Amino acid sequence: MQENKEKSQRFTTFLLNNTFIESFISLQRLYIRKIHVLHLQYKIRIVS
């Protein structure tokens, strides 16, 4: 029984870590996209 408990705890930790990493990656993507858009707007402003 104890072993089962440890396994489930490990699995929960694994899931939490995965979720955290995925959300972090998607946040990074959003951030990069935002910077990219800002950069484009900045370039356009300079050109015109």
MOPAC internal coordinates of N, CA, C and O (Angstrom, degrees):
PM7 1SCF
backbone

  N    0.0000 0     0.00 0     0.00 0    0    0    0
  C    1.4612 1     0.00 0     0.00 0    1    0    0
  C    1.5360 1   110.49 1     0.00 0    2    1    0
  O    1.2310 1   120.93 1   135.79 1    3    2    1
  N    1.3032 1   115.83 1   -44.21 1    3    2    1
  C    1.4716 1   120.28 1  -179.95 1    5    3    2
  C    1.5305 1   111.30 1   -59.50 1    6    5    3
  O    1.2310 1   121.83 1   139.21 1    7    6    5
  N    1.3247 1   114.09 1   -40.79 1    7    6    5
  C    1.4674 1   118.56 1  -179.35 1    9    7    6
  C    1.5299 1   110.56 1   -62.92 1   10    9    7
  O    1.2310 1   120.98 1   140.02 1   11   10    9
  N    1.3157 1   115.74 1   -39.98 1   11   10    9
  C    1.4613 1   120.57 1   178.42 1   13   11   10
  C    1.5197 1   110.63 1   -60.15 1   14   13   11
  O    1.2310 1   121.08 1   136.02 1   15   14   13
  N    1.2970 1   115.53 1   -43.98 1   15   14   13
  C    1.4578 1   120.54 1  -179.23 1   17   15   14
  C    1.5302 1   110.05 1   -60.17 1   18   17   15
  O    1.2310 1   120.97 1   134.08 1   19   18   17
  N    1.3040 1   115.76 1   -45.92 1   19   18   17
  C    1.4647 1   119.39 1   179.79 1   21   19   18
  C    1.5255 1   111.10 1   -62.28 1   22   21   19
  O    1.2310 1   120.82 1   139.12 1   23   22   21
  N    1.3170 1   116.04 1   -40.88 1   23   22   21
  C    1.4719 1   119.49 1   179.15 1   25   23   22
  C    1.5230 1   110.54 1   -61.00 1   26   25   23
  O    1.2310 1   120.66 1   133.10 1   27   26   25
  N    1.3158 1   116.35 1   -46.90 1   27   26   25
  C    1.4655 1   118.89 1  -178.46 1   29   27   26
  C    1.5301 1   110.68 1   -64.90 1   30   29   27
  O    1.2310 1   120.60 1   143.14 1   31   30   29
  N    1.3269 1   116.45 1   -36.86 1   31   30   29
  C    1.4639 1   118.94 1   177.53 1   33   31   30
  C    1.5265 1   110.61 1   -64.29 1   34   33   31
  O    1.2310 1   121.17 1   137.57 1   35   34   33
  N    1.3187 1   115.36 1   -42.43 1   35   34   33
  C    1.4522 1   119.04 1   179.29 1   37   35   34
  C    1.5317 1   110.08 1   -62.18 1   38   37   35
  O    1.2310 1   121.49 1   137.55 1   39   38   37
  N    1.3249 1   114.75 1   -42.45 1   39   38   37
  C    1.4654 1   119.48 1  -179.88 1   41   39   38
  C    1.5281 1   110.65 1   -62.46 1   42   41   39
  O    1.2310 1   120.68 1   137.26 1   43   42   41
  N    1.3287 1   116.30 1   -42.74 1   43   42   41
  C    1.4650 1   120.52 1   178.97 1   45   43   42
  C    1.5244 1   110.11 1   -61.09 1   46   45   43
  O    1.2310 1   120.89 1   134.94 1   47   46   45
  N    1.3133 1   115.91 1   -45.06 1   47   46   45
  C    1.4697 1   119.73 1   178.06 1   49   47   46
  C    1.5181 1   110.41 1   -59.47 1   50   49   47
  O    1.2310 1   120.99 1   136.24 1   51   50   49
  N    1.3175 1   115.71 1   -43.76 1   51   50   49
  C    1.4603 1   120.83 1   179.42 1   53   51   50
  C    1.5261 1   110.44 1   -59.28 1   54   53   51
  O    1.2310 1   120.95 1   133.55 1   55   54   53
  N    1.3315 1   115.78 1   -46.45 1   55   54   53
  C    1.4686 1   120.27 1   179.78 1   57   55   54
  C    1.5235 1   110.77 1   -61.58 1   58   57   55
  O    1.2310 1   120.71 1   135.13 1   59   58   57
  N    1.3082 1   116.25 1   -44.87 1   59   58   57
  C    1.4625 1   120.43 1  -179.69 1   61   59   58
  C    1.5219 1   110.43 1   -60.60 1   62   61   59
  O    1.2310 1   120.87 1   134.25 1   63   62   61
  N    1.3136 1   115.94 1   -45.75 1   63   62   61
  C    1.4634 1   119.58 1   179.49 1   65   63   62
  C    1.5195 1   110.96 1   -60.97 1   66   65   63
  O    1.2310 1   121.02 1   135.79 1   67   66   65
  N    1.3178 1   115.66 1   -44.21 1   67   66   65
  C    1.4595 1   119.81 1   179.67 1   69   67   66
  C    1.5198 1   111.51 1   -60.40 1   70   69   67
  O    1.2310 1   120.88 1   133.19 1   71   70   69
  N    1.3182 1   115.92 1   -46.81 1   71   70   69
  C    1.4568 1   120.42 1   179.82 1   73   71   70
  C    1.5192 1   109.86 1   -60.46 1   74   73   71
  O    1.2310 1   120.94 1   135.67 1   75   74   73
  N    1.3151 1   115.80 1   -44.33 1   75   74   73
  C    1.4614 1   120.51 1  -179.81 1   77   75   74
  C    1.5313 1   110.70 1   -60.06 1   78   77   75
  O    1.2310 1   121.34 1   132.80 1   79   78   77
  N    1.3247 1   115.04 1   -47.20 1   79   78   77
  C    1.4746 1   119.29 1  -178.76 1   81   79   78
  C    1.5246 1   110.60 1   -62.77 1   82   81   79
  O    1.2310 1   120.55 1   136.45 1   83   82   81
  N    1.3246 1   116.56 1   -43.55 1   83   82   81
  C    1.4668 1   119.27 1  -178.85 1   85   83   82
  C    1.5220 1   111.27 1   -64.12 1   86   85   83
  O    1.2310 1   120.57 1   136.37 1   87   86   85
  N    1.3232 1   116.52 1   -43.63 1   87   86   85
  C    1.4594 1   118.67 1  -179.89 1   89   87   86
  C    1.5287 1   110.01 1   -66.16 1   90   89   87
  O    1.2310 1   120.99 1   143.63 1   91   90   89
  N    1.3266 1   115.71 1   -36.37 1   91   90   89
  C    1.4661 1   119.56 1   178.12 1   93   91   90
  C    1.5296 1   110.31 1   -62.64 1   94   93   91
  O    1.2310 1   120.85 1   136.05 1   95   94   93
  N    1.3292 1   115.98 1   -43.95 1   95   94   93
  C    1.4647 1   120.62 1  -179.37 1   97   95   94
  C    1.5291 1   110.54 1   -63.97 1   98   97   95
  O    1.2310 1   120.57 1   136.53 1   99   98   97
  N    1.3315 1   116.51 1   -43.47 1   99   98   97
  C    1.4659 1   118.45 1  -179.76 1  101   99   98
  C    1.5242 1   110.49 1   -66.87 1  102  101   99
  O    1.2310 1   120.45 1   144.38 1  103  102  101
  N    1.3240 1   116.75 1   -35.62 1  103  102  101
  C    1.4610 1   119.78 1   175.49 1  105  103  102
  C    1.5211 1   110.35 1   -61.98 1  106  105  103
  O    1.2310 1   120.88 1   135.85 1  107  106  105
  N    1.3089 1   115.93 1   -44.15 1  107  106  105
  C    1.4651 1   120.01 1   178.64 1  109  107  106
  C    1.5235 1   110.77 1   -59.77 1  110  109  107
  O    1.2310 1   121.06 1   136.98 1  111  110  109
  N    1.3349 1   115.57 1   -43.02 1  111  110  109
  C    1.4711 1   119.15 1  -179.99 1  113  111  110
  C    1.5177 1   110.46 1   -61.28 1  114  113  111
  O    1.2310 1   120.81 1   134.17 1  115  114  113
  N    1.3216 1   116.06 1   -45.83 1  115  114  113
  C    1.4618 1   120.52 1   178.47 1  117  115  114
  C    1.5222 1   110.06 1   -57.54 1  118  117  115
  O    1.2310 1   121.46 1   133.05 1  119  118  117
  N    1.3191 1   114.81 1   -46.95 1  119  118  117
  C    1.4596 1   120.95 1  -178.14 1  121  119  118
  C    1.5245 1   110.71 1   -60.14 1  122  121  119
  O    1.2310 1   120.91 1   134.25 1  123  122  121
  N    1.3262 1   115.87 1   -45.75 1  123  122  121
  C    1.4670 1   120.91 1  -179.88 1  125  123  122
  C    1.5285 1   110.49 1   -62.22 1  126  125  123
  O    1.2310 1   120.92 1   137.47 1  127  126  125
  N    1.3375 1   115.84 1   -42.53 1  127  126  125
  C    1.4605 1   119.73 1   179.90 1  129  127  126
  C    1.5275 1   109.95 1   -61.96 1  130  129  127
  O    1.2310 1   121.14 1   136.84 1  131  130  129
  N    1.3194 1   115.42 1   -43.16 1  131  130  129
  C    1.4609 1   120.47 1  -179.58 1  133  131  130
  C    1.5227 1   110.32 1   -60.39 1  134  133  131
  O    1.2310 1   120.93 1   132.48 1  135  134  133
  N    1.3160 1   115.83 1   -47.52 1  135  134  133
  C    1.4668 1   120.52 1   179.59 1  137  135  134
  C    1.5251 1   110.12 1   -61.37 1  138  137  135
  O    1.2310 1   120.87 1   139.68 1  139  138  137
  N    1.3199 1   115.94 1   -40.32 1  139  138  137
  C    1.4582 1   120.65 1  -179.97 1  141  139  138
  C    1.5339 1   110.13 1   -60.83 1  142  141  139
  O    1.2310 1   120.76 1   132.95 1  143  142  141
  N    1.3220 1   116.15 1   -47.05 1  143  142  141
  C    1.4667 1   120.99 1   179.58 1  145  143  142
  C    1.5225 1   110.16 1   -61.89 1  146  145  143
  O    1.2310 1   120.70 1   134.24 1  147  146  145
  N    1.3171 1   116.27 1   -45.76 1  147  146  145
  C    1.4653 1   120.08 1   178.82 1  149  147  146
  C    1.5247 1   110.56 1   -59.52 1  150  149  147
  O    1.2310 1   120.88 1   137.91 1  151  150  149
  N    1.2994 1   115.93 1   -42.09 1  151  150  149
  C    1.4559 1   121.14 1  -179.53 1  153  151  150
  C    1.5297 1   110.29 1   -62.91 1  154  153  151
  O    1.2310 1   120.77 1   136.77 1  155  154  153
  N    1.3250 1   116.14 1   -43.23 1  155  154  153
  C    1.4599 1   120.52 1   178.53 1  157  155  154
  C    1.5287 1   110.39 1   -61.42 1  158  157  155
  O    1.2310 1   120.59 1   133.49 1  159  158  157
  N    1.3170 1   116.48 1   -46.51 1  159  158  157
  C    1.4707 1   120.18 1   179.23 1  161  159  158
  C    1.5253 1   110.17 1   -60.02 1  162  161  159
  O    1.2310 1   120.90 1   139.64 1  163  162  161
  N    1.3087 1   115.88 1   -40.36 1  163  162  161
  C    1.4580 1   121.07 1   179.78 1  165  163  162
  C    1.5326 1   110.82 1   -62.52 1  166  165  163
  O    1.2310 1   120.88 1   135.51 1  167  166  165
  N    1.3379 1   115.92 1   -44.49 1  167  166  165
  C    1.4601 1   120.54 1   179.04 1  169  167  166
  C    1.5223 1   110.26 1   -62.03 1  170  169  167
  O    1.2310 1   120.79 1   135.27 1  171  170  169
  N    1.3216 1   116.09 1   -44.73 1  171  170  169
  C    1.4664 1   120.32 1  -178.73 1  173  171  170
  C    1.5306 1   110.03 1   -60.92 1  174  173  171
  O    1.2310 1   120.96 1   138.81 1  175  174  173
  N    1.3188 1   115.76 1   -41.19 1  175  174  173
  C    1.4591 1   120.43 1  -179.06 1  177  175  174
  C    1.5344 1   110.07 1   -62.55 1  178  177  175
  O    1.2310 1   121.11 1   140.12 1  179  178  177
  N    1.3191 1   115.47 1   -39.88 1  179  178  177
  C    1.4709 1   119.48 1  -178.39 1  181  179  178
  C    1.5312 1   110.27 1   -68.12 1  182  181  179
  O    1.2310 1   120.83 1   138.02 1  183  182  181
  N    1.3256 1   116.02 1   -41.98 1  183  182  181
  C    1.4616 1   120.63 1  -177.38 1  185  183  182
  C    1.5249 1   111.05 1   -66.32 1  186  185  183
  O    1.2310 1   119.83 1   136.87 1  187  186  185
  N    1.3165 1   117.94 1   -43.13 1  187  186  185
  C    1.4665 1   120.54 1  -173.89 1  189  187  186
  C    1.5263 1   113.22 1   -85.55 1  190  189  187
  O    1.2310 1   120.10 1   180.00 1  191  190  189

